[in-house]
Amino acid sequence: MAPALLVAVIGDFDRTFAPHTATNDALAHAATRLGIEIEIPWLATEPLERDLSAVRAADALWCAPGSPYRSLAGALAALRHGREHGVPTLGTCGGFQHMVIEYARHVLGFEDAQHAEYDPYASHLFVSALTCSLAGKTLPVSLAAGSRAAELYGVTEVEERYYCDFGLNPGHRRTLHDGGLRVTGVDAEEEARVLELPGHPFYVATLFVPQARSTPEQPHPLVTGLLRAALRARRRA
């Protein structure tokens, strides 16, 4: 029997926070559908500042909701490893936000790129407060034809649930998109809701929380896609 797939979740686990328990459940749903065994270690962010061995051992990464994390630096270090080493990576809600900051700092050269939850007065706020909170709302998302997200969903119009109050600063959207982290999903106001990194085995960020919609009967396609990408990467290794 093949060893269990190791899906490391970047985040400071809180069993009372619904998106965290939903993350575990969604991974279990997808694994059952695919007929595979998985292990789901949660990686607290502070130790990741000093030691990425658990990240390096993972077959896939999921940067979970729940920002601000205890350590911004730890979360960014883990995401950088996933991006640079081709580890299938999904970021949802807070994960989306931190994938933006990591890319802005280490690819686009904005060393002081910041998230408003950590420093609302920073000069380069790539993640800023939303005009209206999306927490608890289920809203439509339009996906770009040909994107990985559209391919996984099998459609270009979906509805998803949110838990967040922060998102990509519209003033930096063009910089991010033209710099390679592409906006492939938008809401009714054309605000960025899905990001993808072309050429990476799987590097997808959603401002919404797909795990909230996963069920045993209908595992979420993005989560199943993450596990499939990890299986493909393992076979190539």
Buried (B, 14 or more C-beta within 10 A) or exposed (E): EEEEBBBBBBBBBBEEBBBBBBBBBBBBBBBEBBEBEBBBEBBBBBBBBEEBEBBEEBBBBBBBBBBBBBBBEBBBBBBBBBBEEBBBBBBBBBBBBBBBBBBBBBBBEBEEBBBBBBEEEBEBBBBBBBEEEBEEEEBEBBBBEEBBBBEBBEEBEBEBBBBBBBBBBEEBBEBBBEBBBBBBBBBEEEBBBBBBBEEBBBBBBBBBBBBBBBEEEEBBBBBBBBBBBBBEBBEEE
